[in-house]
Amino acid sequence: MLLRRIARPLLATWFVTEGLDVVRHPASHAAEARAALDAAGTRLPASVRGRGATRGVLGFDVTEKQLRTAVQAHGAALATAGVLLAVGKAPRTAALALAALTAPLVVVNLPDRSRDVDASARTHRRARLVRALSSLGGALLAAADHEGRPGLSWRVQQARARHAAHD
């Protein structure tokens, strides 16, 4: 359908541009990820964080280089899945991958009054959160699109009904 051929690439543009921006400029994104990890570390119980005071949120320390590399890998995966969605190669799988990859962006951009001291930073974070949430919703809709064909559960149900009718 023509609508899908237009809508999928339009939806994919945000994912591709965001992913490429992260790959090219990982420092600011890594700083946001570090702040989110630190904020999560203060909210999690000590049993989840790790026992030592010097240990990170996940029980081990993450260096800045490791965090930057992880952020870049996330950005590359985001861009790759976006390109796959745009060109229509395994679009439902690509959309599910995009939804899964967008979830950390939502968490990173959650409001945190201790980090956002001024109103402009709070507004910027809120705008990023809304963009991430809307992109997550779009990816979920694209993942649920059966392109006019019945889904697997419907097919199984119909096959069972036909089988039961023949018996």
DSSP file (Angstrom, degrees, kcal/mol; ACC not computed):
  #  RESIDUE AA STRUCTURE BP1 BP2  ACC     N-H-->O    O-->H-N    N-H-->O    O-->H-N    TCO  KAPPA ALPHA  PHI   PSI    X-CA   Y-CA   Z-CA
    1    1 A M     >        0   0    0      0, 0.0     4,-1.6     0, 0.0     3,-0.3   0.000 360.0 360.0 360.0 144.6    0.0    0.0    0.0
    2    2 A L  H  >  +     0   0    0      1,-0.2     4,-1.3     2,-0.2     5,-0.2   0.855 360.0  60.5 -62.1 -37.5    1.2    3.5   -0.8
    3    3 A L  H  > S+     0   0    0      1,-0.2     4,-3.2     2,-0.2     3,-0.4   0.908 105.3  47.6 -59.2 -43.2    0.6    4.7    2.7
    4    4 A R  H  > S+     0   0    0     -3,-0.3     4,-2.1     1,-0.2    -1,-0.2   0.882 107.5  56.5 -66.1 -37.7    3.1    2.2    4.2
    5    5 A R  H  < S+     0   0    0     -4,-1.6    -1,-0.2     1,-0.2    -2,-0.2   0.771 117.8  34.5 -65.8 -25.0    5.7    3.1    1.5
    6    6 A I  H  X S+     0   0    0     -4,-1.3     4,-1.5    -3,-0.4    -2,-0.2   0.851 117.8  50.0 -93.3 -43.3    5.5    6.7    2.6
    7    7 A A  H  X S+     0   0    0     -4,-3.2     4,-2.7    -5,-0.2     5,-0.2   0.881 104.2  56.3 -69.6 -40.2    4.9    6.4    6.4
    8    8 A R  H  X S+     0   0    0     -4,-2.1     4,-2.5    -5,-0.2    -1,-0.2   0.943 109.5  44.1 -62.4 -48.6    7.7    3.9    7.2
    9    9 A P  H  > S+     0   0    0      0, 0.0     4,-1.1     0, 0.0    -1,-0.2   0.887 113.6  52.7 -62.9 -34.8   10.5    6.0    5.8
   10   10 A L  H  X S+     0   0    0     -4,-1.5     4,-0.5     1,-0.2     3,-0.4   0.920 111.9  45.0 -65.1 -41.5    9.1    9.1    7.4
   11   11 A L  H >X S+     0   0    0     -4,-2.7     4,-0.7     1,-0.2     3,-0.7   0.885 110.6  55.5 -65.4 -38.5    8.9    7.3   10.8
   12   12 A A  H 3X S+     0   0    0     -4,-2.5     4,-2.6    -5,-0.2     5,-0.2   0.712  88.0  78.3 -70.0 -20.6   12.5    5.9   10.3
   13   13 A T  H 3X S+     0   0    0     -4,-1.1     4,-2.6    -3,-0.4     5,-0.3   0.894  92.8  49.4 -60.0 -40.6   14.0    9.4    9.8
   14   14 A W  H <X S+     0   0    0     -3,-0.7     4,-2.5    -4,-0.5     5,-0.2   0.926 112.6  47.6 -64.0 -43.0   14.1   10.2   13.5
   15   15 A F  H  X S+     0   0    0     -4,-0.7     4,-2.5     2,-0.2    -2,-0.2   0.916 114.3  46.0 -64.6 -43.5   15.7    6.9   14.4
   16   16 A V  H  X S+     0   0    0     -4,-2.6     4,-2.6     2,-0.2     5,-0.2   0.941 115.8  44.5 -66.4 -47.5   18.3    7.2   11.7
   17   17 A T  H  X S+     0   0    0     -4,-2.6     4,-2.1    -5,-0.2    -2,-0.2   0.902 115.3  48.1 -66.5 -39.2   19.2   10.8   12.4
   18   18 A E  H  X S+     0   0    0     -4,-2.5     4,-2.0    -5,-0.3    -1,-0.2   0.929 113.5  48.0 -64.9 -44.4   19.3   10.2   16.2
   19   19 A G  H  X S+     0   0    0     -4,-2.5     4,-2.1    -5,-0.2    -2,-0.2   0.911 112.6  47.4 -63.0 -43.8   21.5    7.1   15.7
   20   20 A L  H  X S+     0   0    0     -4,-2.6     4,-2.5     1,-0.2     5,-0.2   0.873 109.9  53.7 -66.6 -36.5   23.9    8.9   13.4
   21   21 A D  H  X S+     0   0    0     -4,-2.1     4,-2.8    -5,-0.2    -1,-0.2   0.905 109.4  48.5 -62.9 -40.8   24.1   11.8   15.8
   22   22 A V  H  < S+     0   0    0     -4,-2.0    -2,-0.2     2,-0.2    -1,-0.2   0.901 111.8  49.0 -66.5 -40.4   25.0    9.5   18.6
   23   23 A V  H  < S+     0   0    0     -4,-2.1    -2,-0.2     1,-0.2    -1,-0.2   0.908 118.3  39.7 -65.4 -41.5   27.7    7.7   16.6
   24   24 A R  H  < S+     0   0    0     -4,-2.5    -2,-0.2     1,-0.2    -1,-0.2   0.865 130.3  25.5 -76.7 -37.0   29.2   11.0   15.4
   25   25 A H     X  +     0   0    0     -4,-2.8     4,-0.7    -5,-0.2     3,-0.3  -0.643  67.9 155.2-129.2  73.4   29.0   12.9   18.7
   26   26 A P  H  >  +     0   0    0      0, 0.0     4,-2.9     0, 0.0     5,-0.2   0.690  55.8  80.0 -77.9 -16.5   28.9   10.4   21.6
   27   27 A A  H  > S+     0   0    0      1,-0.2     4,-2.1     2,-0.2     5,-0.1   0.927  96.1  41.0 -61.0 -49.8   30.3   12.7   24.3
   28   28 A S  H  > S+     0   0    0     -3,-0.3     4,-1.8     1,-0.2    -1,-0.2   0.883 117.5  48.8 -67.9 -36.4   27.0   14.6   25.2
   29   29 A H  H  X S+     0   0    0     -4,-0.7     4,-2.2     2,-0.2    -1,-0.2   0.879 110.5  50.8 -69.6 -37.3   24.9   11.4   24.9
   30   30 A A  H  X S+     0   0    0     -4,-2.9     4,-2.6     2,-0.2    -2,-0.2   0.870 107.7  53.9 -66.9 -35.5   27.4    9.5   27.1
   31   31 A A  H  X S+     0   0    0     -4,-2.1     4,-2.3    -5,-0.2    -2,-0.2   0.902 109.7  47.4 -64.8 -40.1   27.2   12.3   29.7
   32   32 A E  H  X S+     0   0    0     -4,-1.8     4,-2.2     2,-0.2    -2,-0.2   0.893 112.5  49.3 -66.4 -39.0   23.4   12.0   29.7
   33   33 A A  H  X S+     0   0    0     -4,-2.2     4,-2.5     2,-0.2    -2,-0.2   0.897 110.4  50.9 -66.3 -39.5   23.6    8.2   30.1
   34   34 A R  H  X S+     0   0    0     -4,-2.6     4,-2.7     2,-0.2    -2,-0.2   0.919 110.1  49.4 -63.0 -43.6   26.1    8.7   32.9
   35   35 A A  H  X S+     0   0    0     -4,-2.3     4,-2.4     1,-0.2    -1,-0.2   0.895 111.5  49.1 -63.6 -39.2   23.8   11.1   34.7
   36   36 A A  H  X S+     0   0    0     -4,-2.2     4,-2.4     2,-0.2    -2,-0.2   0.898 111.6  49.1 -67.2 -39.7   20.9    8.6   34.3
   37   37 A L  H  X S+     0   0    0     -4,-2.5     4,-2.1     2,-0.2    -2,-0.2   0.909 112.4  48.1 -64.2 -41.8   23.0    5.8   35.6
   38   38 A D  H  X S+     0   0    0     -4,-2.7     4,-1.3     2,-0.2    -2,-0.2   0.907 112.4  48.6 -65.5 -40.6   24.0    7.9   38.6
   39   39 A A  H  X S+     0   0    0     -4,-2.4     4,-0.9     1,-0.2     3,-0.3   0.902 111.8  49.3 -65.9 -39.8   20.4    8.9   39.3
   40   40 A A  H  X S+     0   0    0     -4,-2.4     4,-1.8     1,-0.2     3,-0.4   0.862 105.3  59.7 -66.1 -34.2   19.3    5.2   39.0
   41   41 A G  H  < S+     0   0    0     -4,-2.1    -1,-0.2     1,-0.2    -2,-0.2   0.824 103.8  49.6 -63.7 -31.7   22.1    4.3   41.4
   42   42 A T  H  < S+     0   0    0     -4,-1.3    -1,-0.2    -3,-0.3    -2,-0.2   0.749 113.8  46.1 -78.3 -22.3   20.7    6.5   44.1
   43   43 A R  H  < S+     0   0    0     -4,-0.9    -2,-0.2    -3,-0.4    -1,-0.2   0.708  96.1  84.9 -92.3 -22.3   17.2    5.1   43.7
   44   44 A L  S  < S-     0   0    0     -4,-1.8     2,-0.0    -5,-0.1     5,-0.0  -0.505  85.7-105.7 -82.9 149.2   18.1    1.4   43.6
   45   45 A P    >>  -     0   0    0      0, 0.0     4,-2.1     0, 0.0     3,-1.1  -0.326  31.5-111.1 -67.5 157.6   18.5   -0.7   46.8
   46   46 A A  H 3> S+     0   0    0      1,-0.3     4,-2.1     2,-0.2    -2,-0.1   0.806 115.5  62.6 -61.7 -30.4   22.1   -1.6   47.8
   47   47 A S  H 34 S+     0   0    0      1,-0.2    -1,-0.3     2,-0.2     4,-0.1   0.820 110.7  39.0 -65.9 -29.3   21.4   -5.3   47.0
   48   48 A V  H <4 S+     0   0    0     -3,-1.1    -2,-0.2     2,-0.1    -1,-0.2   0.851 115.1  52.7 -85.7 -38.6   20.8   -4.4   43.3
   49   49 A R  H  < S-     0   0    0     -4,-2.1    10,-0.9     1,-0.2     2,-0.2   0.855 116.5 -97.9 -65.5 -37.6   23.5   -1.8   43.1
   50   50 A G     <  -     0   0    0     -4,-2.1    -1,-0.2    -5,-0.2    -2,-0.1  -0.524  27.9 -95.5 124.9 159.1   26.4   -3.9   44.4
   51   51 A R  S    S+     0   0    0     -2,-0.2     2,-0.1     8,-0.1    -1,-0.1   0.875  93.6  76.3 -82.5 -38.7   28.0   -4.2   47.7
   52   52 A G  S >  S-     0   0    0      1,-0.1     3,-0.9     7,-0.1     7,-0.1  -0.419  74.4-133.2 -80.0 150.4   31.0   -1.8   47.5
   53   53 A A  T 3  S+     0   0    0      1,-0.2    -1,-0.1    -2,-0.1    -2,-0.0   0.760 107.6  52.8 -70.0 -24.1   30.7    1.9   47.7
   54   54 A T  T 3  S+     0   0    0      7,-0.0    -1,-0.2     2,-0.0     2,-0.1   0.519  89.4 101.6 -89.9  -4.3   32.9    2.3   44.7
   55   55 A R    <   -     0   0    0     -3,-0.9     6,-0.1     1,-0.1     5,-0.1  -0.467  69.7-122.3 -82.7 153.2   30.9    0.0   42.5
   56   56 A G    >   -     0   0    0     -2,-0.1     3,-1.3     1,-0.0     5,-0.1   0.007  38.8 -80.0 -81.7-169.3   28.5    1.2   39.9
   57   57 A V  T 3  S+     0   0    0      1,-0.3     4,-0.1     2,-0.1    -2,-0.1   0.877 129.0  45.2 -61.6 -41.3   24.8    0.6   39.4
   58   58 A L  T 3  S-     0   0    0      2,-0.5    -1,-0.3     1,-0.0    -8,-0.1   0.305 127.7 -91.7 -90.2   9.9   25.2   -2.8   37.8
   59   59 A G  S <  S+     0   0    0     -3,-1.3     2,-0.3   -10,-0.9    -2,-0.1   0.446 104.4  68.1  95.3   0.8   27.8   -4.0   40.4
   60   60 A F  S    S-     0   0    0    -11,-0.1    -2,-0.5    -5,-0.1     2,-0.3  -0.984  85.2-102.9-147.6 156.8   30.8   -2.9   38.4
   61   61 A D        -     0   0    0     -2,-0.3     2,-0.5    -5,-0.1    -6,-0.1  -0.587  26.2-151.6 -82.0 141.6   32.3    0.4   37.3
   62   62 A V        -     0   0    0     -2,-0.3     2,-0.0     4,-0.0    -1,-0.0  -0.964  14.0-141.2-113.2 119.5   31.9    1.6   33.8
   63   63 A T     >  -     0   0    0     -2,-0.5     4,-2.4     1,-0.1     5,-0.2  -0.280  24.5-110.1 -73.7 165.3   34.6    3.8   32.5
   64   64 A E  H  > S+     0   0    0      1,-0.2     4,-2.6     2,-0.2     5,-0.2   0.879 119.6  52.3 -63.9 -37.3   33.9    6.8   30.3
   65   65 A K  H  > S+     0   0    0      2,-0.2     4,-2.3     1,-0.2    -1,-0.2   0.914 110.2  47.7 -66.4 -41.7   35.4    5.1   27.3
   66   66 A Q  H  > S+     0   0    0      2,-0.2     4,-2.5     1,-0.2    -2,-0.2   0.908 113.1  48.4 -64.1 -41.6   33.2    2.0   27.8
   67   67 A L  H  X S+     0   0    0     -4,-2.4     4,-2.5     2,-0.2    -2,-0.2   0.911 111.2  49.9 -65.1 -42.3   30.1    4.1   28.2
   68   68 A R  H  X S+     0   0    0     -4,-2.6     4,-2.4     2,-0.2    -2,-0.2   0.905 112.0  48.5 -62.4 -41.6   31.0    6.1   25.1
   69   69 A T  H  X S+     0   0    0     -4,-2.3     4,-2.5     2,-0.2    -2,-0.2   0.907 111.7  49.0 -65.6 -42.0   31.4    2.9   23.1
   70   70 A A  H  X S+     0   0    0     -4,-2.5     4,-2.2     2,-0.2    -2,-0.2   0.901 111.6  49.5 -64.0 -40.5   28.2    1.4   24.4
   71   71 A V  H  X S+     0   0    0     -4,-2.5     4,-2.3     2,-0.2    -2,-0.2   0.906 111.8  48.7 -65.7 -41.5   26.3    4.7   23.5
   72   72 A Q  H  X S+     0   0    0     -4,-2.4     4,-2.5     2,-0.2    -2,-0.2   0.897 110.5  50.6 -65.8 -39.7   27.9    4.6   20.0
   73   73 A A  H  X S+     0   0    0     -4,-2.5     4,-2.4     2,-0.2    -2,-0.2   0.900 110.4  50.4 -63.7 -39.8   26.9    0.9   19.6
   74   74 A H  H  X S+     0   0    0     -4,-2.2     4,-2.3     2,-0.2    -2,-0.2   0.917 111.1  48.8 -62.6 -43.3   23.4    1.8   20.6
   75   75 A G  H  X S+     0   0    0     -4,-2.3     4,-2.5     2,-0.2    -2,-0.2   0.888 110.6  50.1 -63.9 -40.0   23.3    4.6   18.1
   76   76 A A  H  X S+     0   0    0     -4,-2.5     4,-2.5     2,-0.2    -1,-0.2   0.902 111.7  48.3 -65.6 -40.9   24.6    2.4   15.3
   77   77 A A  H  X S+     0   0    0     -4,-2.4     4,-2.5     2,-0.2     5,-0.2   0.895 111.1  51.3 -65.1 -39.4   21.9   -0.2   16.1
   78   78 A L  H  X S+     0   0    0     -4,-2.3     4,-2.0     2,-0.2    -2,-0.2   0.928 112.8  44.8 -62.8 -46.3   19.3    2.5   16.1
   79   79 A A  H  X S+     0   0    0     -4,-2.5     4,-2.3     2,-0.2    -2,-0.2   0.900 113.4  50.6 -65.8 -41.0   20.4    3.8   12.7
   80   80 A T  H  X S+     0   0    0     -4,-2.5     4,-2.4     2,-0.2    -2,-0.2   0.935 111.8  45.9 -64.2 -46.9   20.6    0.3   11.2
   81   81 A A  H  X S+     0   0    0     -4,-2.5     4,-2.2     1,-0.2    -1,-0.2   0.876 111.9  53.7 -64.2 -36.0   17.2   -0.7   12.4
   82   82 A G  H  X S+     0   0    0     -4,-2.0     4,-2.4    -5,-0.2    -2,-0.2   0.903 108.6  48.3 -63.8 -41.5   15.8    2.7   11.1
   83   83 A V  H  X S+     0   0    0     -4,-2.3     4,-2.4     2,-0.2     6,-0.2   0.914 110.1  52.4 -65.0 -42.2   17.3    2.1    7.7
   84   84 A L  H  X>S+     0   0    0     -4,-2.4     5,-1.8     1,-0.2     4,-0.9   0.906 111.5  46.6 -60.3 -41.3   15.9   -1.4    7.6
   85   85 A L  H  <5S+     0   0    0     -4,-2.2     3,-0.4     1,-0.2    -1,-0.2   0.913 111.3  52.3 -65.7 -41.4   12.4    0.0    8.4
   86   86 A A  H  <5S+     0   0    0     -4,-2.4    -2,-0.2     1,-0.2    -1,-0.2   0.882 113.9  41.1 -64.3 -39.3   12.8    2.7    5.8
   87   87 A V  H  <5S-     0   0    0     -4,-2.4    -1,-0.2    -5,-0.1    -2,-0.2   0.554 113.0-116.8 -88.9  -5.8   13.7    0.3    3.0
   88   88 A G  T  <5 +     0   0    0     -4,-0.9     2,-0.7    -3,-0.4    -3,-0.2   0.685  61.2 148.0  84.2  18.9   11.1   -2.2    4.1
   89   89 A K  S   <S-     0   0    0     -5,-1.8    -1,-0.3     1,-0.3     5,-0.2  -0.804  85.7 -23.1 -88.9 115.4   13.4   -5.1    4.9
   90   90 A A  S  > S-     0   0    0     -2,-0.7     4,-2.8     3,-0.1    -1,-0.3   0.948  82.5-179.1  48.2  59.3   11.8   -7.1    7.7
   91   91 A P  H  > S+     0   0    0      0, 0.0     4,-2.3     0, 0.0     5,-0.2   0.840  73.1  49.6 -63.6 -35.7    9.8   -4.0    8.8
   92   92 A R  H  > S+     0   0    0      2,-0.2     4,-2.2     1,-0.2     5,-0.2   0.918 114.2  45.3 -70.0 -40.8    8.0   -5.6   11.7
   93   93 A T  H  > S+     0   0    0      2,-0.2     4,-2.5     1,-0.2    -1,-0.2   0.916 114.0  49.5 -65.7 -43.2   11.3   -7.0   13.2
   94   94 A A  H  X S+     0   0    0     -4,-2.8     4,-2.4     1,-0.2    -2,-0.2   0.896 110.8  50.3 -62.9 -39.6   13.0   -3.6   12.6
   95   95 A A  H  X S+     0   0    0     -4,-2.3     4,-2.2    -5,-0.2    -1,-0.2   0.893 110.1  49.5 -67.4 -39.0   10.2   -1.8   14.2
   96   96 A L  H  X S+     0   0    0     -4,-2.2     4,-2.3     2,-0.2    -2,-0.2   0.909 111.1  50.1 -63.8 -41.2   10.3   -4.1   17.3
   97   97 A A  H  X S+     0   0    0     -4,-2.5     4,-2.5     1,-0.2    -2,-0.2   0.905 110.1  50.6 -62.3 -41.2   14.1   -3.5   17.5
   98   98 A L  H  X S+     0   0    0     -4,-2.4     4,-1.7     2,-0.2    -2,-0.2   0.895 109.1  50.9 -64.1 -39.6   13.5    0.2   17.3
   99   99 A A  H  X S+     0   0    0     -4,-2.2     4,-1.2     2,-0.2    -2,-0.2   0.927 112.6  46.1 -62.9 -43.9   10.9    0.0   20.1
  100  100 A A  H  < S+     0   0    0     -4,-2.3    -2,-0.2     1,-0.2    -1,-0.2   0.872 114.0  48.4 -66.6 -36.6   13.4   -1.9   22.2
  101  101 A L  H  < S+     0   0    0     -4,-2.5     4,-0.5     1,-0.2    -1,-0.2   0.740 108.8  54.4 -75.7 -22.3   16.2    0.5   21.4
  102  102 A T  H >X S+     0   0    0     -4,-1.7     4,-1.7    -5,-0.2     3,-0.5   0.754  89.3  77.0 -82.3 -25.0   14.0    3.5   22.2
  103  103 A A  H 3X S+     0   0    0     -4,-1.2     4,-1.9     1,-0.2    -1,-0.2   0.891  92.8  50.8 -55.2 -44.0   13.1    2.4   25.7
  104  104 A P  H 3> S+     0   0    0      0, 0.0     4,-2.6     0, 0.0    -1,-0.2   0.848 106.4  56.3 -63.4 -30.2   16.5    3.4   27.1
  105  105 A L  H <> S+     0   0    0     -3,-0.5     4,-1.6    -4,-0.5    -2,-0.2   0.873 105.8  50.8 -67.2 -35.3   16.1    6.8   25.6
  106  106 A V  H  < S+     0   0    0     -4,-1.7     4,-0.3     2,-0.2    -1,-0.2   0.927 111.6  47.7 -65.0 -43.8   12.8    7.3   27.4
  107  107 A V  H >< S+     0   0    0     -4,-1.9     3,-1.2     1,-0.2    -2,-0.2   0.908 110.3  51.3 -64.7 -42.3   14.5    6.3   30.7
  108  108 A V  H 3< S+     0   0    0     -4,-2.6    -1,-0.2     1,-0.2    -2,-0.2   0.847 112.4  47.2 -63.3 -33.6   17.5    8.6   30.1
  109  109 A N  T 3< S+     0   0    0     -4,-1.6    20,-0.3    -5,-0.2    -1,-0.2   0.322  79.8 127.1 -95.1   8.7   15.1   11.5   29.4
  110  110 A L  S <  S-     0   0    0     -3,-1.2    16,-0.1    -4,-0.3    -3,-0.0  -0.370  74.1 -92.6 -61.5 144.9   12.8   11.0   32.4
  111  111 A P        +     0   0    0      0, 0.0     2,-0.3     0, 0.0    -1,-0.1  -0.329  46.2 177.7 -62.0 138.4   12.4   14.2   34.4
  112  112 A D    >>  -     0   0    0     -3,-0.1     4,-2.3     1,-0.1     3,-1.0  -0.863  16.8-163.7-144.1 105.2   14.8   14.5   37.3
  113  113 A R  T 34 S+     0   0    0     -2,-0.3    -1,-0.1     1,-0.3     9,-0.0   0.764  88.6  61.1 -64.4 -25.8   14.6   17.7   39.4
  114  114 A S  T 34 S+     0   0    0      1,-0.2    -1,-0.3     3,-0.0     3,-0.1   0.821 112.7  36.7 -72.5 -28.1   18.0   17.1   41.0
  115  115 A R  T <4 S+     0   0    0     -3,-1.0     2,-1.2     1,-0.2    -2,-0.2   0.847 108.5  64.8 -89.2 -37.8   19.8   17.2   37.6
  116  116 A D     <  +     0   0    0     -4,-2.3    -1,-0.2     1,-0.2     6,-0.0  -0.706  56.3 163.4 -92.4  94.1   17.7   19.9   35.9
  117  117 A V        +     0   0    0     -2,-1.2     2,-0.3    -3,-0.1    -1,-0.2   0.826  59.4  49.6 -82.8 -31.3   18.4   23.0   37.9
  118  118 A D  S  > S-     0   0    0      1,-0.1     4,-1.7     0, 0.0     5,-0.1  -0.715  83.7-118.4-110.6 163.2   17.1   25.6   35.4
  119  119 A A  H  > S+     0   0    0     -2,-0.3     4,-2.4     1,-0.2     5,-0.2   0.831 110.2  57.2 -67.2 -34.6   13.9   25.7   33.4
  120  120 A S  H  > S+     0   0    0      2,-0.2     4,-2.5     1,-0.2    -1,-0.2   0.895 107.0  48.5 -67.5 -38.5   15.5   25.6   30.0
  121  121 A A  H  > S+     0   0    0      2,-0.2     4,-2.4     1,-0.2    -1,-0.2   0.895 112.2  49.6 -66.0 -38.7   17.2   22.2   30.8
  122  122 A R  H  X S+     0   0    0     -4,-1.7     4,-2.3     2,-0.2    -2,-0.2   0.904 111.9  47.9 -65.3 -41.6   13.9   20.9   32.1
  123  123 A T  H  X S+     0   0    0     -4,-2.4     4,-2.3     2,-0.2    -2,-0.2   0.906 111.8  49.9 -65.3 -42.7   12.1   22.0   28.9
  124  124 A H  H  X S+     0   0    0     -4,-2.5     4,-2.1     2,-0.2    -2,-0.2   0.919 112.1  47.6 -62.0 -44.7   14.8   20.5   26.7
  125  125 A R  H  X S+     0   0    0     -4,-2.4     4,-2.4     1,-0.2    -2,-0.2   0.898 111.2  51.2 -64.3 -40.9   14.6   17.2   28.6
  126  126 A R  H  X S+     0   0    0     -4,-2.3     4,-2.5     2,-0.2    -1,-0.2   0.904 109.3  50.4 -63.8 -41.0   10.8   17.2   28.4
  127  127 A A  H  X S+     0   0    0     -4,-2.3     4,-2.3     1,-0.2    -1,-0.2   0.909 111.6  47.7 -63.8 -41.8   11.0   17.8   24.6
  128  128 A R  H  X S+     0   0    0     -4,-2.1     4,-2.4     2,-0.2    -2,-0.2   0.883 111.4  51.6 -65.4 -38.0   13.4   14.9   24.2
  129  129 A L  H  X S+     0   0    0     -4,-2.4     4,-2.7   -20,-0.3    -2,-0.2   0.925 110.2  47.9 -64.5 -44.8   11.2   12.7   26.4
  130  130 A V  H  X S+     0   0    0     -4,-2.5     4,-2.6     2,-0.2     5,-0.2   0.905 112.3  49.7 -64.1 -41.6    8.1   13.5   24.3
  131  131 A R  H  X S+     0   0    0     -4,-2.3     4,-2.3     2,-0.2    -1,-0.2   0.926 112.7  47.0 -62.3 -44.2   10.0   12.8   21.0
  132  132 A A  H  X S+     0   0    0     -4,-2.4     4,-2.3     2,-0.2    -2,-0.2   0.912 113.3  48.6 -64.8 -42.0   11.3    9.5   22.4
  133  133 A L  H  X S+     0   0    0     -4,-2.7     4,-2.4     2,-0.2    -2,-0.2   0.916 112.5  47.3 -64.6 -43.0    7.8    8.5   23.6
  134  134 A S  H  X S+     0   0    0     -4,-2.6     4,-2.3     2,-0.2    -1,-0.2   0.884 113.1  48.9 -67.8 -36.4    6.1    9.4   20.3
  135  135 A S  H  X S+     0   0    0     -4,-2.3     4,-2.4    -5,-0.2    -1,-0.2   0.881 109.8  52.4 -68.4 -37.4    8.8    7.5   18.3
  136  136 A L  H  X S+     0   0    0     -4,-2.3     4,-2.2     2,-0.2    -2,-0.2   0.921 110.3  48.4 -61.7 -44.2    8.3    4.5   20.6
  137  137 A G  H  X S+     0   0    0     -4,-2.4     4,-2.2     2,-0.2    -2,-0.2   0.905 111.5  49.5 -62.7 -42.5    4.6    4.6   19.9
  138  138 A G  H  X S+     0   0    0     -4,-2.3     4,-2.4     2,-0.2    -1,-0.2   0.898 110.4  50.3 -63.8 -40.6    5.1    4.9   16.2
  139  139 A A  H  X S+     0   0    0     -4,-2.4     4,-2.2     2,-0.2    -2,-0.2   0.898 109.8  50.8 -65.0 -39.7    7.6    1.9   16.3
  140  140 A L  H  X S+     0   0    0     -4,-2.2     4,-1.5     2,-0.2    -2,-0.2   0.902 110.7  49.0 -65.1 -39.8    5.1   -0.2   18.2
  141  141 A L  H  X S+     0   0    0     -4,-2.2     4,-0.6     1,-0.2    -2,-0.2   0.915 111.6  49.1 -64.1 -41.9    2.3    0.7   15.7
  142  142 A A  H >< S+     0   0    0     -4,-2.4     3,-0.6     1,-0.2    -2,-0.2   0.862 109.5  52.7 -65.7 -34.6    4.7   -0.3   12.8
  143  143 A A  H 3< S+     0   0    0     -4,-2.2    -1,-0.2     1,-0.2    -2,-0.2   0.824 109.1  49.5 -69.7 -30.2    5.5   -3.5   14.6
  144  144 A A  H 3< S+     0   0    0     -4,-1.5     2,-0.5    -5,-0.2    -1,-0.2   0.536  84.0 112.6 -85.7  -6.3    1.9   -4.4   14.9
  145  145 A D    <<  -     0   0    0     -3,-0.6   -53,-0.1    -4,-0.6    -3,-0.0  -0.549  43.0-175.1 -73.6 119.6    1.1   -3.7   11.2
  146  146 A H    >   -     0   0    0     -2,-0.5     3,-1.8     3,-0.1    -1,-0.1   0.311  42.1-120.2 -95.6   7.2    0.2   -6.9    9.4
  147  147 A E  T 3  S-     0   0    0      1,-0.3    -2,-0.1  -146,-0.0  -143,-0.0   0.839  72.5 -53.4  56.5  37.2    0.0   -5.2    6.1
  148  148 A G  T 3  S+     0   0    0      1,-0.3    -1,-0.3     0, 0.0    -3,-0.0   0.423 115.5 114.3  82.4  -2.9   -3.6   -6.2    5.6
  149  149 A R  S <  S-     0   0    0     -3,-1.8    -1,-0.3     1,-0.1    -3,-0.1  -0.728  74.9 -99.4 -99.3 151.8   -2.9   -9.9    6.2
  150  150 A P        -     0   0    0      0, 0.0    -1,-0.1     0, 0.0     2,-0.0  -0.361  41.4-113.7 -67.9 149.6   -4.2  -11.8    9.2
  151  151 A G     >  -     0   0    0      1,-0.1     4,-2.1    -2,-0.0     5,-0.2  -0.199  27.5-100.6 -77.5 172.1   -1.8  -12.3   12.1
  152  152 A L  H  > S+     0   0    0      1,-0.2     4,-2.5     2,-0.2     5,-0.2   0.884 120.4  53.3 -62.4 -41.6   -0.3  -15.6   13.3
  153  153 A S  H  > S+     0   0    0      1,-0.2     4,-2.3     2,-0.2    -1,-0.2   0.895 109.5  48.9 -64.3 -38.3   -2.8  -15.9   16.2
  154  154 A W  H  > S+     0   0    0      2,-0.2     4,-2.5     1,-0.2    -1,-0.2   0.910 110.9  50.6 -65.7 -41.7   -5.8  -15.5   13.9
  155  155 A R  H  X S+     0   0    0     -4,-2.1     4,-2.4     2,-0.2    -2,-0.2   0.912 111.1  47.8 -62.8 -42.6   -4.4  -18.1   11.5
  156  156 A V  H  X S+     0   0    0     -4,-2.5     4,-2.4     2,-0.2    -1,-0.2   0.919 111.7  50.8 -63.6 -43.6   -3.8  -20.6   14.3
  157  157 A Q  H  X S+     0   0    0     -4,-2.3     4,-2.1     1,-0.2    -2,-0.2   0.910 111.9  46.7 -60.6 -43.7   -7.4  -19.9   15.6
  158  158 A Q  H  X S+     0   0    0     -4,-2.5     4,-2.6     2,-0.2    -1,-0.2   0.886 111.0  51.7 -67.4 -39.3   -8.9  -20.5   12.2
  159  159 A A  H  X S+     0   0    0     -4,-2.4     4,-2.5     2,-0.2    -2,-0.2   0.906 110.8  48.5 -64.6 -40.6   -6.9  -23.7   11.6
  160  160 A R  H  X S+     0   0    0     -4,-2.4     4,-2.6     2,-0.2    -2,-0.2   0.904 111.5  49.7 -64.6 -40.8   -8.0  -25.0   14.9
  161  161 A A  H  X S+     0   0    0     -4,-2.1     4,-2.0     2,-0.2    -2,-0.2   0.908 112.4  47.1 -65.5 -42.0  -11.7  -24.1   14.1
  162  162 A R  H  X S+     0   0    0     -4,-2.6     4,-1.5     2,-0.2    -2,-0.2   0.905 113.2  49.3 -65.0 -40.8  -11.4  -25.8   10.6
  163  163 A H  H  X S+     0   0    0     -4,-2.5     4,-0.9     1,-0.2    -2,-0.2   0.912 112.0  47.9 -64.6 -42.2   -9.8  -28.9   12.2
  164  164 A A  H  < S+     0   0    0     -4,-2.6     3,-0.2     1,-0.2    -1,-0.2   0.842 109.1  54.3 -67.5 -33.2  -12.5  -29.1   14.9
  165  165 A A  H  < S+     0   0    0     -4,-2.0    -1,-0.2     1,-0.2    -2,-0.2   0.811 106.4  51.8 -70.7 -30.0  -15.2  -28.7   12.2
  166  166 A H  H  <        0   0    0     -4,-1.5    -1,-0.2     1,-0.2    -2,-0.2   0.709 360.0 360.0 -78.7 -20.7  -13.8  -31.7   10.3
  167  167 A D     <        0   0    0     -4,-0.9    -1,-0.2    -3,-0.2    -2,-0.2   0.458 360.0 360.0 -84.2 360.0  -13.8  -34.0   13.3
